[in-house]
Amino acid sequence: MTNLLSTLGLAKRAGALKIGETQVYESIQSIRYLFLANDVGPSTKNKVEGKCHFYHIPINASFNRDELSKSIGTLNTVMIGVVDAGFVELFKEDPYGKTR
């Protein structure tokens, strides 16, 4: 597991995440960084990318749903929104995190 995924697990324990499509869409205005599984369906991908573009939310799509799920201890997680600005800075500093 990469350092970025370990930090994601720490953010979950700190309560700084919105996990899953429903939570992400309900709190899209408070999300500052989004992890999107690279194996998500095309309609979900288009929908969330449109919302993120509108709200200027950076997206990291460098992990699949299994890697994201394992990092936070859940099953079949396709998107994770980070709401804490401090954790966002850690994710942006990671040289192996591929943000687009």
C-alpha positions in Angstrom: 0.0 0.0 0.0 1.4 3.4 -0.9 1.9 6.3 1.5 -1.1 8.0 -0.1 -3.4 5.2 0.7 -2.1 5.0 4.2 -2.9 8.7 4.7 -6.4 8.0 3.3 -6.9 5.4 6.1 -5.7 8.0 8.6 -8.2 10.5 7.2 -11.0 8.0 7.7 -10.1 7.5 11.3 -10.1 11.3 11.8 -13.6 11.6 10.3 -12.4 13.7 7.4 -14.0 11.6 4.6 -17.3 11.2 2.8 -17.4 7.7 1.5 -19.6 6.4 -1.4 -21.6 8.1 -4.1 -24.5 9.1 -1.9 -22.4 10.9 0.8 -20.2 12.5 -1.9 -23.2 13.9 -3.9 -24.9 15.1 -0.7 -21.9 17.1 0.5 -20.3 18.0 -2.8 -19.8 21.6 -1.8 -17.8 20.8 1.2 -15.5 18.3 -0.6 -12.0 19.6 -1.3 -10.4 16.5 -3.0 -11.9 13.4 -4.5 -10.6 9.9 -5.0 -12.4 8.2 -7.9 -11.8 4.5 -8.7 -10.3 4.1 -12.1 -12.6 1.2 -12.8 -15.9 3.0 -12.2 -18.6 2.9 -14.9 -18.7 5.6 -17.6 -22.0 7.2 -16.5 -20.8 7.6 -12.9 -17.5 8.9 -14.1 -19.1 11.5 -16.3 -21.5 12.6 -13.6 -18.9 13.0 -10.9 -16.3 14.6 -13.2 -18.9 17.2 -14.2 -19.7 18.1 -10.6 -16.1 18.2 -9.7 -15.3 20.5 -12.6 -18.2 22.8 -11.6 -17.0 23.0 -8.0 -13.3 23.0 -8.8 -12.5 19.8 -6.9 -9.3 18.0 -7.9 -9.8 14.3 -8.8 -7.3 11.5 -8.2 -8.1 8.4 -10.3 -4.9 6.4 -9.9 -6.4 3.6 -7.8 -9.0 0.9 -8.5 -12.0 0.2 -6.2 -10.2 -2.7 -4.4 -7.2 -0.5 -3.5 -9.5 2.4 -2.2 -11.7 0.0 -0.3 -8.8 -1.8 1.3 -7.2 1.5 2.4 -10.2 2.6 4.4 -11.5 -0.9 5.5 -14.7 -1.0 3.4 -16.0 -3.0 0.5 -16.6 -1.9 -3.1 -15.9 1.9 -2.6 -15.8 3.8 -5.9 -15.4 7.4 -4.6 -14.1 9.1 -1.5 -14.4 12.8 -0.8 -11.9 14.5 1.5 -13.4 17.4 3.5 -10.5 18.4 5.7 -8.1 21.0 4.1 -5.1 19.6 6.1 -5.4 16.2 4.6 -5.8 17.7 1.1 -2.4 19.3 1.5 -0.9 15.9 2.3 -2.5 14.4 -0.7 -1.3 17.1 -3.0 2.3 16.8 -1.7 2.5 13.1 -2.4 4.9 12.6 -5.4 3.2 9.4 -6.3 -0.4 10.7 -6.3 -1.6 11.3 -9.8 -4.0 14.2 -9.8 -5.8 15.5 -12.8 
